[in-house]
Amino acid sequence: MLTERQLLILQVIIDDFIDSAQPVGSRAISKKEKVSFSSATIRNEMADLEEMGFLEKTHSSSGRVPSEKGYRFYVDHLMSPFHLPRSDISFVQEAFTNQLVEFERVVQQSARVLSDLTNYTSIILGPEVYETRLKQLQIIPLSNYSAVAILVTNTGHVEHRSFTIPVEIQSSDLEKMVNILNKKLYGVPIIHLHRKLNSEISELLRQHTDEFDKAYKYLQAALFEEQPVKLYVGGKTNILMQPEFKDIEKVRSLYSMIEEEAEIAHLLRHESDEIKVTIGQENEVKAMKDCSLITASYSLGDEQMGTIALLGPTRMEYSKVISLLNLLSNRMSQTFHSWYQNGGNGE
């Protein structure tokens, strides 16, 4: 358990390091207006914080820098709310004053706004994969062992997917399954079908279909193929401006990772309304071990449409980024809502 003094010193060090990118020493801390401790006391507390894993010592300086544990504690417990300046709010609002009548333009504009205001790299999972929704499903038996699933989407697209059916499954069971799936999955984005089946529908199907468990994996394979993704990246070269990324190999590795759209899309899957902060080694991808990724979702009503994210060094302005993501995700959601209210004719 940290003392009040340790909490204050840790917060001051992290705030200062985020701002300066330079190791923070006891003398610099003692000059802060809200710090009333001697340099000797501060040094002792810094040593204790280092021993507890919240701070690290660099080879080139007697000062300390935050560890990943320190950043995580800061984000979860110490970070002060950031009040966006009027200029930033106006910049966001002005970006949406023109009539944005296409999903793609809304997302492109949002990516640019985020990268311009933060000097980090913005990555947005586009709404294309969320626009395609299931309209109708048919399953037609071809033999005792095979069937074809026909999926019709709201865009008029028709897909045929062949799959194997266990011999125990009767045509009457298939009919029951199709009726339930059509009732429960109508209008659901194709990309969310798998989650919907697992979380809400599987038990219902099991209750009404004697051999459902035997058919389940085949049904999944037939209906829920991976959908193509579309990513929008803003400020890709912004990472070069960060002192942590002077190593060209580190940058090349990060750029290669950003080009892997399927991998990035997996990282950006965001099934919560809450802002998510992933720091350093918490990231699944090795190329991001020196980065933080902050994600938020944007939606249409209660239906999540996509994810917006900012990628930067672990020395990120977390509070500012979170405030910006909240503002922008709300603005994007409002724009999409207005777009649909007007039948797709813009705001």
C-alpha positions, -999 to +999 in steps of 0.1 A: +000+000+000+015+033-010+015+063+014+000+096+004+035+110+000+045+082-023+013+086-044+021+123-049+057+117-058+048+090-082+021+111-099+045+141-102+073+119-117+049+104-143+033+137-152+068+153-156+082+124-177+052+123-200+057+160-206+095+161-210+106+125-219+136+131-195+144+111-164+131+129-133+153+137-103+146+146-067+157+182-072+132+188-100+104+172-079+112+194-049+106+225-070+071+216-078+045+238-061+025+210-046+055+192-032+067+203+002+093+176+010+131+178+011+152+164-017+166+138+007+130+126+016+121+125-020+152+105-029+143+079-002+107+076-014+119+073-050+142+045-040+113+027-023+091+032-053+118+017-075+121-012-052+084-018-054+086-018-092+068+015-100+100+033-111+131+024-130+166+040-131+182+048-164+219+042-171+225+078-183+209+097-154+204+096-117+167+104-123+139+079-125+114+070-152+081+052-148+079+014-153+050-003-170+037-011-135+039+026-127+020+036-158-007+010-151-011+023-115-011+059-128-039+052-153-060+032-129-056+053-098-037+086-101-045+102-135-063+135-132-092+142-156-081+163-186-103+192-197-099+197-234-091+232-244-118+250-264-095+250-294-094+212-295-131+209-290-137+234-318-113+215-341-133+183-336-167+200-341-155+219-372-144+186-387-180+175-388-197+207-399-195+197-435-221+172-447-204+138-444-227+115-464-204+085-466-192+062-438-157+062-453-154+100-452-166+101-416-139+076-406-111+092-427-119+126-411-119+112-376-085+095-381-070+127-393-085+147-364-071+123-339-036+122-353-035+160-357-045+167-321-023+142-304+008+136-327+002+099-322-009+074-348-046+069-351-061+036-363-098+032-369-116-001-377-140+010-404-177+004-404-179-015-436-178-048-418-205-036-395-228-023-422-234-057-437-263-073-417-281-106-420-315-104-437-324-140-443-309-175-438-318-207-455-303-241-450-310-266-478-301-303-474-282-317-504-279-352-490-279-371-457-244-357-450-243-322-465-262-290-468-258-255-482-264-224-461-277-194-481-271-160-464-288-129-478-276-096-464-293-062-462-271-050-492-286-078-514-254-098-513-260-136-514-235-162-501-237-199-505-217-220-480-216-258-481-211-277-449-213-312-435-242-322-413-242-351-389-263-381-399-283-378-367-297-344-377-332-346-391-346-321-416-372-311-390-343-301-367-327-281-394-360-263-400-363-254-363-328-241-362-333-219-393-365-205-379-348-196-346-317-182-363-338-160-386-358-147-357-328-139-335-302-129-360-322-107-383-304-073-387-274-084-367-240-073-383-224-103-400-193-097-379-213-101-347-231-133-356-205-156-340-207-137-307-245-136-308-247-173-314-224-182-286-238-158-260-275-158-266-288-183-291-269-216-285-288-225-254-321-217-271-312-239-301-301-267-277-336-266-260-354-270-293-331-293-312-324-328-300-290-332-317-278-295-316-245-302-299-235-325-328-244-299-354-230-269-336-194-268-349-206-274-385-231-246-381-204-223-369-181-231-398-209-226-423-223-193-410-195-174-394-165-170-418-140-142-410-151-110-427-126-087-445-117-056-426-109-020-435-085+000-415-080+038-416-046+050-403-038+087-396-005+102-387+015+070-395+048+090-394+039+107-361+057+078-343+090+090-358+086+123-338+087+104-305+122+101-289+115+064-280+114+055-316+148+066-330+157+030-336+149+024-373+144-014-368+119-007-340+100+016-363+101-008-392+088-036-370+059-014-359+051-003-394+050-039-406+026-047-378+003-018-388+002-032-424-011-065-411-048-055-412-062-088-399-039-087-369-047-051-361-084-057-365-081-085-339-063-061-315-090-035-321-120-057-314-136-037-287-168-052-272-173-027-244-185+009-241-155+016-218-122+031-229-095+004-229-059+012-222-032-015-230+003-007-219+036-021-231+039-058-225+002-060-220-001-058-258-002-092-276+021-082-304+059-081-298+063-050-320+041-030-296+060-038-264+072-002-262+038+012-271+004+019-255-028+014-273-060+032-262-093+021-278-129+032-277-159+022-297-184+042-318-219+030-323-253+034-339-278+034-311-271+003-290-252-014-319-215-011-319-201-002-353-164+000-350-133+009-329-111+040-328-076+038-313-045+058-307-011+041-308+019+059-291+048+054-267+041+042-232+049+078-223+016+088-237-006+117-226-032+092-213-056+117-198-057+139-229-061+109-252-090+094-232-108+128-232-103+131-270-115+095-277-146+101-256-154+133-275-147+118-309-165+085-304-196+105-293-193+128-323-189+099-347-219+081-331-240+112-334-230+116-371-239+080-379-272+083-360-281+114-380-271+097-412-295+068-406-323+091-394-321+109-427-320+077-447-284+079-456-286+115-469-261+131-445-267+154-416 
